[in-house]
């Protein structure tokens, strides 16, 4: 069954916790800025590093990947473009945080042969402390005649 407006509000199970490590924070910060050698912000390095704000996508991706393989949605990843991303933070991620991800489908718009799918991934501690809402819009194009 192709994705439809009936899927709006669907919530998926909470992922296993992801441990935010000093190494992953440093690796992510080094990748920011491309050829300029990364983001040298000292907050991302040294003792008790904080993760860059966009690091939330590392954890959110775990929820995206699992849910985009939901056969009922009939979403072909070869036809998906990541159109928008935003974060609403309650606090920064820190080294040692264990973070879970739970995805919900917020909105689906149909424009010609494309579906605009807006989702939110709630990033939280296993104890339930909400750390971030990571919202994304994906454009999924259907083959002609589908």
GISUL-V287027 format. One record per residue. N is the residue number from 1. D_FIRST is the distance of its C-alpha to the first C-alpha in Angstrom with 2 decimals. Layout:
BEGIN
n=N d_first=D_FIRST
n=N d_first=D_FIRST
END
This chain:
BEGIN
n=1 d_first=0.00
n=2 d_first=3.82
n=3 d_first=6.56
n=4 d_first=8.37
n=5 d_first=11.82
n=6 d_first=10.83
n=7 d_first=10.67
n=8 d_first=14.30
n=9 d_first=16.73
n=10 d_first=14.73
n=11 d_first=17.50
n=12 d_first=17.56
n=13 d_first=20.54
n=14 d_first=23.74
n=15 d_first=24.54
n=16 d_first=27.73
n=17 d_first=30.69
n=18 d_first=31.58
n=19 d_first=35.36
n=20 d_first=36.63
n=21 d_first=39.50
n=22 d_first=42.44
n=23 d_first=41.52
n=24 d_first=37.96
n=25 d_first=39.33
n=26 d_first=41.99
n=27 d_first=39.61
n=28 d_first=37.27
n=29 d_first=40.30
n=30 d_first=41.71
n=31 d_first=38.59
n=32 d_first=38.84
n=33 d_first=40.96
n=34 d_first=40.30
n=35 d_first=43.55
n=36 d_first=45.66
n=37 d_first=45.38
n=38 d_first=43.11
n=39 d_first=43.70
n=40 d_first=47.12
n=41 d_first=46.86
n=42 d_first=48.96
n=43 d_first=46.64
n=44 d_first=44.18
n=45 d_first=46.89
n=46 d_first=49.76
n=47 d_first=50.08
n=48 d_first=47.20
n=49 d_first=44.93
n=50 d_first=42.28
n=51 d_first=39.00
n=52 d_first=38.43
n=53 d_first=36.17
n=54 d_first=33.38
n=55 d_first=33.44
n=56 d_first=30.83
n=57 d_first=28.20
n=58 d_first=29.19
n=59 d_first=28.06
n=60 d_first=25.02
n=61 d_first=23.78
n=62 d_first=23.51
n=63 d_first=20.93
n=64 d_first=19.05
n=65 d_first=19.08
n=66 d_first=17.82
n=67 d_first=14.95
n=68 d_first=13.83
n=69 d_first=13.31
n=70 d_first=10.70
n=71 d_first=8.18
n=72 d_first=5.56
n=73 d_first=6.50
n=74 d_first=6.45
n=75 d_first=9.95
n=76 d_first=12.64
n=77 d_first=15.93
n=78 d_first=17.93
n=79 d_first=16.68
n=80 d_first=17.45
n=81 d_first=20.78
n=82 d_first=22.26
n=83 d_first=23.70
n=84 d_first=25.45
n=85 d_first=26.77
n=86 d_first=29.04
n=87 d_first=30.68
n=88 d_first=32.44
n=89 d_first=34.85
n=90 d_first=36.74
n=91 d_first=38.72
n=92 d_first=38.73
n=93 d_first=37.53
n=94 d_first=40.53
n=95 d_first=41.42
n=96 d_first=40.77
n=97 d_first=37.95
n=98 d_first=35.17
n=99 d_first=32.00
n=100 d_first=28.59
n=101 d_first=25.40
n=102 d_first=22.77
n=103 d_first=19.85
n=104 d_first=18.28
n=105 d_first=16.06
n=106 d_first=18.60
n=107 d_first=17.37
n=108 d_first=14.83
n=109 d_first=16.49
n=110 d_first=15.43
n=111 d_first=18.29
n=112 d_first=18.12
n=113 d_first=15.76
n=114 d_first=15.65
n=115 d_first=13.99
n=116 d_first=16.74
n=117 d_first=15.66
n=118 d_first=18.65
n=119 d_first=19.02
n=120 d_first=22.12
n=121 d_first=23.31
n=122 d_first=26.19
n=123 d_first=28.79
n=124 d_first=31.17
n=125 d_first=33.74
n=126 d_first=33.09
n=127 d_first=35.50
n=128 d_first=33.26
n=129 d_first=35.17
n=130 d_first=32.83
n=131 d_first=33.87
n=132 d_first=31.44
n=133 d_first=28.34
n=134 d_first=26.75
n=135 d_first=24.52
n=136 d_first=22.59
n=137 d_first=20.74
n=138 d_first=18.58
n=139 d_first=17.80
n=140 d_first=14.79
n=141 d_first=15.32
n=142 d_first=13.00
n=143 d_first=14.87
n=144 d_first=16.71
n=145 d_first=15.14
n=146 d_first=11.45
END
